[in-house]
Amino acid sequence: MENGGAIFKRATTQWVFMDMLRAGTERVITYDVKVPEADVLKAIRLPQRFCIQGTVQAKVPEVEAPVGGESCVMVNDCLPVLEAIAHLVPAEAPGQTDKVDLRLPETITEQQLQRAAELWAMDQPVVDTCGETIDQATLKLITAHAVSCTPIDRPLPEMPKANVTVTRTILAPIPCQGVVLGFYDSAGNPIGNTFTVKVEVTTDADVIAVGIDEDLPIGWKVTPLDNGGFVYKPSKIQWTYLGLLQAGETRTIVYEVEVPPTLPVEPPPPDGCGIYHAEHIAGVADTGLPCIEDIPIGGDNRVELTKCLNVIVAISRWDVERDTVDLSLSDLITLPQVQRAVAFWLEEEEVPYTCGAKIDFETLKEIIALWLTNTPICEALPSVAPGECQGR
């Protein structure tokens, strides 16, 4: 490419200068090396490290010294994922495939970042990587390089340490009851077996590429309701934020969880102490830049499961006309429901869907008090009796 004034002999890869090299001067030789195609190197297991050796010599004075600097290159028929993404030309239309152009710069564009996120979310391999897929750690690294405008062959910049807080809130269909199983609507569809989870992420300093990884019991189905700007990966129940989360900013993820309605659960103890079978949600968060790993997700993690309603819950959901439970009813007890509770008490009859529980004297008083004070069943009764309500 550039001989620096020397004569080049291709057969022996030698250069000879026909003039004197003056002290303090510089000569530059530049040449390209073409590596044989992969099928020619099939006898060699790739990747393989190859090194170039050379000497510089002079006759007057007599000098021979090794050529310094870089000498080895890695030859591979598969690109590293980060390298492939930086040189990716995403497909422009359905049916087309992604391509790699090694003439592109080492920086990652927004288009390349979005395509990387799509490949991650769909578990698809990256072109020219011999089938490699992108995991969450790699996607965060790609995001860090893209957002910070750092070429992939350069180290990422330093960023101030941040305190990232992640909090989970579990919203059960009946807050004071938990998730109930074995209940169906008139069409035969399961009800009461879904709950909502809210995950809030905030930081006191700027961070790039936040990852959320939730771990739920096997068989529980997750449906995102609001990804909060994150990209969701269904196969792993993971979310990744492809941007800068600024200091003081909060991002919220909301998803719904469906528990299999036929899941076996242990019944509550006969003493009625209110202990339910429970499962747990575990999860961690991390960031790409600065690199912060294993951030605990605080807040709620316990999901109570039962096939037996609490007596007061059953009364609040009692459809008097159909004389059965309807879980879609509210937390407020009505007069007809109180009257039905009185009938259960007078007849000492077991309340359906409560695993054989009956209404005793104290429970009936509480039901009546909840009705008279218009208090939702999941809230504490007021300490002072309210004024007389119109219509009572």
C-alpha positions as CSV (number, residue, x, y, z in Angstrom):
1,M,0.0,0.0,0.0
2,E,2.9,2.3,0.9
3,N,6.6,1.4,0.5
4,G,8.1,4.6,2.0
5,G,10.6,4.9,-0.9
6,A,11.8,1.3,-0.6
7,I,11.8,-1.4,-3.3
8,F,9.5,-4.3,-2.4
9,K,10.1,-8.0,-3.3
10,R,6.8,-9.8,-3.0
11,A,8.2,-13.3,-3.2
12,T,10.2,-12.9,0.0
13,T,8.3,-10.0,1.7
14,Q,11.4,-7.8,1.8
15,W,11.9,-4.1,1.4
16,V,15.3,-2.4,0.5
17,F,16.0,1.3,0.7
18,M,18.3,2.6,-2.0
19,D,19.2,5.7,-0.1
20,M,20.6,6.7,3.2
21,L,18.3,7.0,6.2
22,R,19.2,10.2,8.0
23,A,19.1,10.4,11.8
24,G,15.7,11.7,13.1
25,T,13.8,10.8,9.9
26,E,11.0,8.4,9.6
27,R,10.0,6.0,6.8
28,V,6.5,4.3,6.8
29,I,5.7,1.0,5.1
30,T,2.0,0.0,4.9
31,Y,0.8,-3.3,3.6
32,D,-2.4,-5.3,3.6
33,V,-2.5,-9.0,4.5
34,K,-5.2,-11.2,3.0
35,V,-6.0,-14.3,5.1
36,P,-7.2,-17.4,3.1
37,E,-10.9,-18.2,3.1
38,A,-12.2,-20.3,6.0
39,D,-12.5,-23.5,3.8
40,V,-8.8,-23.3,3.0
41,L,-8.1,-23.2,6.7
42,K,-10.5,-26.0,7.6
43,A,-7.6,-28.2,8.7
44,I,-6.9,-25.6,11.5
45,R,-9.4,-25.2,14.3
46,L,-10.4,-21.5,14.5
47,P,-10.1,-19.2,16.2
48,Q,-6.3,-19.3,15.9
49,R,-3.6,-16.8,16.8
50,F,-1.1,-16.0,14.0
51,C,2.0,-13.9,14.5
52,I,4.2,-11.8,12.1
53,Q,8.0,-11.8,12.7
54,G,10.4,-9.4,11.1
55,T,13.8,-7.7,11.4
56,V,15.2,-4.3,10.3
57,Q,18.8,-4.5,9.0
58,A,21.5,-2.1,7.9
59,K,24.9,-2.7,6.3
60,V,26.7,0.5,7.5
61,P,26.8,0.5,10.3
62,E,26.1,-3.3,10.8
63,V,22.6,-3.4,12.5
64,E,20.0,-6.1,12.9
65,A,17.0,-5.6,15.3
66,P,13.5,-7.1,15.6
67,V,10.5,-5.1,14.4
68,G,8.8,-3.8,17.5
69,G,5.1,-3.1,18.2
70,E,2.2,-5.4,17.5
71,S,2.9,-8.7,16.0
72,C,-0.1,-11.1,16.4
73,V,-3.6,-11.2,15.0
74,M,-6.5,-13.5,15.8
75,V,-8.1,-15.3,12.8
76,N,-11.7,-16.5,13.2
77,D,-14.5,-17.4,11.0
78,C,-17.1,-16.2,13.5
79,L,-17.3,-12.6,14.6
80,P,-17.7,-11.7,18.3
81,V,-21.2,-10.5,19.0
82,L,-20.1,-6.9,19.9
83,E,-18.1,-6.7,16.7
84,A,-21.0,-8.0,14.6
85,I,-23.5,-5.5,16.0
86,A,-21.1,-2.5,15.5
87,H,-20.9,-3.5,11.8
88,L,-24.4,-4.7,11.3
89,V,-26.6,-3.5,8.4
90,P,-30.1,-4.4,9.6
91,A,-32.6,-5.8,7.1
92,E,-34.8,-3.2,5.6
93,A,-37.8,-5.3,4.8
94,P,-39.5,-8.5,5.9
95,G,-37.9,-11.5,4.2
96,Q,-34.5,-9.9,4.0
97,T,-31.6,-10.8,6.3
98,D,-29.2,-8.7,8.3
99,K,-25.7,-8.3,6.8
100,V,-22.3,-7.3,8.2
101,D,-20.1,-4.6,6.6
102,L,-16.7,-4.5,8.2
103,R,-16.0,-1.2,6.6
104,L,-18.4,0.5,9.0
105,P,-16.9,2.4,12.0
106,E,-16.5,0.9,15.4
107,T,-19.3,2.9,16.9
108,I,-22.8,1.5,17.5
109,T,-25.8,3.4,16.0
110,E,-29.3,3.7,17.4
111,Q,-30.5,1.5,14.5
112,Q,-28.0,-1.2,15.4
113,L,-28.9,-0.9,19.1
114,Q,-32.6,-1.4,18.4
115,R,-31.9,-4.4,16.1
116,A,-29.7,-5.9,18.9
117,A,-32.6,-5.5,21.3
118,E,-35.0,-7.2,18.9
119,L,-32.6,-10.1,18.5
120,W,-32.2,-10.4,22.2
121,A,-36.0,-10.3,22.9
122,M,-36.7,-12.9,20.3
123,D,-33.7,-15.2,21.1
124,Q,-32.5,-14.9,17.5
125,P,-28.8,-15.4,16.6
126,V,-26.6,-12.6,15.3
127,V,-25.5,-12.9,11.7
128,D,-21.9,-14.0,11.1
129,T,-21.4,-15.1,14.7
130,C,-21.8,-18.8,14.1
131,G,-25.2,-18.8,15.8
132,E,-24.3,-16.8,18.9
133,T,-27.2,-15.0,20.6
134,I,-27.3,-11.9,22.8
135,D,-27.7,-12.3,26.5
136,Q,-28.7,-9.5,28.8
137,A,-25.2,-8.7,29.9
138,T,-24.1,-8.3,26.3
139,L,-27.1,-6.2,25.5
140,K,-26.3,-3.9,28.4
141,L,-22.7,-3.6,27.1
142,I,-23.9,-2.8,23.6
143,T,-26.2,-0.2,25.1
144,A,-23.4,1.4,27.1
145,H,-21.2,1.7,24.0
146,A,-24.1,3.1,22.0
147,V,-25.4,5.7,24.5
148,S,-21.9,6.9,25.5
149,C,-20.8,7.0,21.8
150,T,-17.8,4.9,22.7
151,P,-16.2,2.8,19.9
152,I,-16.2,-0.9,20.8
153,D,-12.4,-1.0,20.6
154,R,-12.1,1.7,23.3
155,P,-12.8,1.3,27.0
156,L,-16.1,2.7,28.4
157,P,-15.8,6.1,30.2
158,E,-15.9,6.3,33.9
159,M,-19.2,7.4,35.5
160,P,-19.9,8.4,39.1
161,K,-21.1,5.7,41.5
162,A,-24.9,5.4,41.7
163,N,-27.3,4.1,44.2
164,V,-30.0,2.3,42.2
165,T,-33.2,1.4,44.1
166,V,-35.7,-1.2,42.8
167,T,-39.0,-1.8,44.6
168,R,-41.6,-4.4,43.8
169,T,-45.3,-4.0,44.7
170,I,-47.7,-7.0,44.5
171,L,-51.4,-6.1,44.0
172,A,-53.6,-9.2,44.7
173,P,-57.2,-9.4,43.3
174,I,-58.4,-9.3,46.9
175,P,-55.8,-7.4,48.9
176,C,-56.5,-9.1,52.3
177,Q,-57.1,-12.5,50.8
178,G,-54.3,-13.0,48.2
179,V,-54.8,-15.1,45.1
180,V,-57.6,-17.6,45.1
181,L,-57.7,-20.7,43.0
182,G,-60.5,-23.0,41.8
183,F,-63.0,-20.2,41.0
184,Y,-64.6,-19.8,37.6
185,D,-67.1,-17.4,36.1
186,S,-70.3,-18.4,34.4
187,A,-68.5,-19.0,31.1
188,G,-66.1,-21.4,32.8
189,N,-63.1,-19.1,32.8
190,P,-60.9,-19.1,35.9
191,I,-61.1,-15.9,38.0
192,G,-59.2,-14.7,41.1
193,N,-56.0,-16.4,40.0
194,T,-54.3,-13.3,38.5
195,F,-52.5,-10.6,40.2
196,T,-50.5,-7.5,39.2
197,V,-46.9,-6.6,39.9
198,K,-45.4,-3.1,39.8
199,V,-41.6,-2.7,39.7
200,E,-40.2,0.8,40.2
201,V,-36.6,1.7,39.4
202,T,-34.9,5.0,40.5
203,T,-31.4,6.2,40.9
204,D,-29.5,9.1,42.6
205,A,-27.0,9.4,39.7
206,D,-27.1,8.8,36.0
207,V,-26.8,5.2,34.8
208,I,-26.9,3.6,31.4
209,A,-28.6,0.2,30.5
210,V,-30.7,-1.0,33.5
211,G,-31.5,-4.7,33.5
212,I,-34.4,-6.3,35.5
213,D,-34.5,-10.1,35.9
214,E,-37.6,-11.6,37.6
215,D,-37.8,-15.3,38.7
216,L,-41.3,-16.7,39.2
217,P,-42.5,-20.3,40.0
218,I,-42.6,-22.6,37.0
219,G,-45.9,-22.5,35.1
220,W,-46.9,-18.9,36.2
221,K,-47.7,-16.9,33.1
222,V,-46.4,-13.3,32.8
223,T,-48.1,-10.7,30.6
224,P,-46.6,-7.2,30.5
225,L,-49.1,-4.4,30.9
226,D,-46.6,-1.4,30.8
227,N,-42.9,-1.9,30.1
228,G,-42.0,1.7,31.1
229,G,-39.7,2.2,28.2
230,F,-37.9,-1.1,28.8
231,V,-37.5,-4.0,26.2
232,Y,-39.1,-7.2,27.4
233,K,-37.7,-10.7,26.8
234,P,-40.6,-13.3,27.4
235,S,-38.4,-16.4,27.6
236,K,-36.4,-15.1,30.5
237,I,-38.8,-12.7,32.2
238,Q,-36.2,-9.9,31.7
239,W,-36.4,-6.2,31.0
240,T,-33.6,-4.0,29.7
241,Y,-33.6,-0.2,29.4
242,L,-31.8,0.9,26.3
243,G,-30.9,4.4,27.4
244,L,-29.8,6.8,30.1
245,L,-31.7,6.7,33.4
246,Q,-31.1,10.2,34.9
247,A,-30.6,11.0,38.5
248,G,-34.0,11.3,40.3
249,E,-35.9,9.7,37.4
250,T,-38.2,6.8,38.1
251,R,-39.2,4.1,35.6
252,T,-42.1,1.7,36.3
253,I,-42.8,-1.7,34.9
254,V,-46.2,-3.3,35.4
255,Y,-47.0,-6.9,34.6
256,E,-49.8,-9.3,35.3
257,V,-49.2,-12.9,36.6
258,E,-51.6,-15.7,36.0
259,V,-51.3,-18.6,38.4
260,P,-52.5,-22.0,37.1
261,P,-56.0,-22.4,38.5
262,T,-55.4,-26.1,39.2
263,L,-52.2,-25.6,41.2
264,P,-52.4,-27.7,44.4
265,V,-52.2,-25.6,47.6
266,E,-52.2,-26.5,51.2
267,P,-55.5,-25.6,53.0
268,P,-55.4,-23.2,55.9
269,P,-55.0,-24.7,59.4
270,P,-58.3,-25.6,61.2
271,D,-57.6,-23.0,64.0
272,G,-58.3,-20.3,61.4
273,C,-55.1,-18.3,62.2
274,G,-55.1,-17.0,58.6
275,I,-51.8,-18.6,57.4
276,Y,-52.0,-19.3,53.7
277,H,-49.9,-21.4,51.3
278,A,-47.4,-18.9,49.8
279,E,-45.0,-18.8,46.8
280,H,-42.3,-16.1,46.3
281,I,-41.0,-13.9,43.5
282,A,-37.3,-13.3,43.4
283,G,-35.4,-10.9,41.2
284,V,-32.3,-8.8,40.7
285,A,-31.3,-5.7,38.8
286,D,-28.1,-4.4,37.4
287,T,-26.7,-1.6,35.2
288,G,-24.3,-1.5,32.3
289,L,-22.5,1.8,33.0
290,P,-21.4,2.2,35.7
291,C,-21.3,-1.5,36.1
292,I,-23.4,-2.4,39.2
293,E,-24.4,-6.0,39.7
294,D,-26.8,-7.9,41.9
295,I,-29.0,-5.0,43.0
296,P,-31.7,-6.5,45.2
297,I,-35.3,-5.9,44.4
298,G,-37.0,-4.8,47.6
299,G,-40.6,-4.5,48.6
300,D,-43.1,-7.4,48.2
301,N,-42.1,-10.9,47.3
302,R,-44.7,-13.1,48.9
303,V,-47.8,-14.3,47.0
304,E,-50.4,-16.0,49.2
305,L,-52.5,-18.7,47.5
306,T,-55.7,-20.4,48.8
307,K,-58.7,-22.3,47.6
308,C,-60.7,-21.2,50.7
309,L,-62.1,-17.8,51.1
310,N,-62.1,-16.0,54.4
311,V,-65.7,-15.8,55.7
312,I,-65.9,-12.0,55.5
313,V,-64.4,-12.0,52.0
314,A,-67.0,-14.6,51.0
315,I,-69.9,-12.5,52.3
316,S,-68.5,-9.4,50.5
317,R,-68.5,-11.4,47.3
318,W,-71.8,-13.1,47.8
319,D,-74.3,-12.7,44.9
320,V,-77.6,-12.8,46.8
321,E,-79.7,-13.3,43.7
322,R,-77.7,-16.3,42.5
323,D,-76.9,-17.4,46.0
324,T,-73.2,-18.0,45.2
325,V,-69.8,-16.3,45.3
326,D,-69.0,-13.7,42.6
327,L,-65.4,-12.5,42.9
328,S,-66.0,-9.5,40.7
329,L,-68.0,-7.8,43.5
330,S,-66.5,-5.0,45.6
331,D,-64.9,-4.8,49.1
332,L,-68.1,-3.1,50.5
333,I,-70.7,-5.3,52.2
334,T,-74.4,-4.6,51.3
335,L,-77.6,-5.0,53.3
336,P,-78.7,-8.1,51.4
337,Q,-75.3,-9.7,52.1
338,V,-75.6,-8.9,55.8
339,Q,-79.0,-10.6,55.7
340,R,-77.6,-13.7,54.0
341,A,-74.8,-13.7,56.7
342,V,-77.4,-13.7,59.4
343,A,-79.1,-16.6,57.8
344,F,-75.9,-18.6,57.7
345,W,-75.4,-17.7,61.4
346,L,-78.9,-18.7,62.5
347,E,-78.8,-22.0,60.7
348,E,-75.2,-22.6,61.7
349,E,-74.6,-23.4,58.1
350,E,-71.2,-23.7,56.5
351,V,-70.4,-20.8,54.2
352,P,-69.6,-22.2,50.7
353,Y,-66.1,-21.7,49.3
354,T,-64.6,-21.3,52.8
355,C,-63.5,-24.9,53.4
356,G,-66.2,-25.5,55.9
357,A,-66.1,-22.3,58.0
358,K,-69.1,-21.0,59.8
359,I,-70.1,-17.5,60.9
360,D,-69.8,-17.1,64.7
361,F,-71.1,-14.4,66.9
362,E,-67.9,-12.2,66.7
363,T,-67.7,-12.5,62.9
364,L,-71.3,-11.5,62.5
365,K,-70.8,-8.4,64.6
366,E,-67.8,-7.5,62.4
367,I,-69.8,-8.0,59.2
368,I,-72.6,-5.8,60.5
369,A,-70.1,-3.1,61.6
370,L,-68.4,-3.1,58.2
371,W,-71.7,-2.6,56.6
372,L,-72.9,0.1,59.0
373,T,-69.7,2.1,58.7
374,N,-69.3,1.6,55.0
375,T,-65.8,0.3,55.5
376,P,-64.1,-1.9,52.9
377,I,-63.4,-5.3,54.3
378,C,-59.6,-4.9,53.9
379,E,-59.6,-1.8,56.0
380,A,-59.7,-1.4,59.8
381,L,-63.0,-0.4,61.4
382,P,-63.2,3.2,62.6
383,S,-62.6,3.8,66.3
384,V,-65.6,6.1,66.6
385,A,-69.1,5.3,65.3
386,P,-70.0,7.5,62.4
387,G,-73.2,9.6,62.2
388,E,-76.4,8.0,61.1
389,C,-76.4,7.4,57.3
390,Q,-79.4,8.3,55.2
391,G,-81.5,5.2,54.4
392,R,-80.4,3.1,57.4
